[in-house]
Amino acid sequence: MVIVLLIFFFLFRSGIALFKDISLKDFLFGKNWFPVSSNPQYGILPLVAGSLLVTAGAIIISVPIGVGCAIYISQVAGPKTRTGLKIIIEFLSAIPSVVLGFLGMVVLSMLVKNAFSLSTGFTALTGSILVSLMALPTIVSIADDAINALPKEYNEASLALGATKWETIRYVLVPAASSGIIAGIMLGIGRAIGETMTVMMVTGNAAKITGNILSPARTMTATIAAEMGDTVRNGTHYNALFAVGIVLLLMSTAINIIADYVVSRSKKEAQ
Amino acid sequence: MDKKKIQEKVAFSILTCTMLLVVIPIILIIGFILYKGIETINWGFITEMPRKGMKEGGIYPAIVGTVYLVLGTMAFALPLGIGSAIYLNEYAKRGRLTKLIRLAILNLAGVPSVVYGLFGLGLFVFFLGFGTSILAGSLTLACLILPVIITASEEALKSVPAEYREASLALGVTKWQTIRHVVLPYAMPGILTGAILGIGRAAGETAPILLTVAAFFLPRLPKSIFDQAMVLPYHLYIISTQVPNMPEGIQYGTALVLLGVISIFFIIATTIRIKMKVANRS
């Protein structure tokens, strides 16, 4: 608890100081992030756009795969396969992000470059693919838990009525577990937005607004990690990075609270 | 075959495909690093200082730095994490405040690691004046893994049957003695699993370290906890992005060592958990 307060306090202490130099409006709606030019501009919009682009790509990839995999693990696989799969997927979440980033740089970026014949493989898409790998374990394990938490009677009643196993999954189990699955997806999004190292290593770090997933992008997390080393303590740039941190913190807090709300509502429904 | 059966077959094959789409990349990742990295790994690589701008020699200081950092993180996170879990589960009254604390812990678990890095930079490095040091990094990482440890320890404490506590209290033992001698030993495996998973995570984190401990290139061992250090994940980041013409072998070798360290933590934690499940069933 104390730590939560301390985190908020220290981020805000430095972050707020930024607004002595720059107006809140310029920060939130500025379209340019040029911290080191002779006329520095600190508009967070391109960074938010980068984060959203990479996250959206990652979620589009990982949600269908993750939910499908969760259904497979909880309903199709036998008990032994189930345990094995769960361990493998848990291991995925233990792989350090910098290792994934490294592989992304040397292997995946080449594949992306050749597949779409681009001039560079360091694109938002490359980041999305890697980040989807990091969001997957969260989505799979929470969705799997949600399906498993359903009362056995649901399954049995549906099968007794003559529905096939697939019909049961499709029309009974998945709808019943939907709020748990959504919570898993929310937390997966949280994971994706917060991912730093992989994104920093493979997305090409171009801080400009783009909707094209095949072009380089730069996220909020990567900006903080990459630029902090060049800043002067309590300088405008330093404070601006803390302000970016505040935005990140607020986003992740919002996502967590929504996910928590969805989970607790689904628990109430189950009772 | 009727239509429904075919439908089911198709659906299940699609589900199997999604499962394979998750599992195959994982196996490819591990296999690829193992295959490419194994030829670099030898005794010298693990025990020698890096030479010639890290392009030759070993990664010894990075390994030592990681060990120090992990030990430091454990020293702060374990007592604090287990302590708060005991308080939350055994002493705290169920009310508004505990609910708020729980929500805070949950939320803490979702905070991006780089934000922890900023926080560590603001509080430990500058405000408390520890500078970029092992101490600042350990404290930052401890904050980062606290939620993992608290949640896991709480789960473990919850799983202790109420009869154990009641029986002990009925014998006239004080509450603390009950916790110390009855509840904790029973919950220990669960607590350990959580702790090990948390520490494994700490060992692989890069972003917070980048802001609080890491030295770009430091071909000597850290002298004290106030010293900077090289650390494995950051070292991998440096040699794969910041150093031009880095020999590939060293990169893969470093990745493999890092993956190996994480695997050790992971395997220990998983083994304890599986053993525990078997023990609980009997």
Interface residues (C-beta under 8 A of the other chain):
Chain A: M1 I3 V4 L6 I7 F10 L11 R13 S14 P64 I65 G66 V67 G68 C69 I71 Y72 I73 V76 A77 L85 I87 I88 I89 E90 F91 L92 A94 I95 P96 S97 V98 V99 L100 G101 F102 L103 M105 V106 V107 L133 L136 V140 T164 K165 W166 E167 I169 R170 L187 G190 R191 I193 G194 E195 T196 M197 M201 T221 I224 A225 M228 G229 R233 L241 F242 G245 L248 L249 S252 T253 I255 N256 I257 A259 D260
Chain B: K4 K5 Q7 E8 A11 F12 I14 L15 T16 C17 T18 M19 L21 V22 V23 P25 I26 I27 I29 F32 I33 L100 I101 L103 A104 I105 L106 N107 L108 A109 G110 V111 P112 S113 V114 V115 Y116 G117 L118 F119 L121 G122 L123 F126 F127 C143 L146 L197 G200 R201 A203 G204 E205 T206 A207 L210 L211 P233 Y234 L236 Y237 S240 T241 E248 Q251 A255 L258 L259 I262 S263 F265 F266 T270
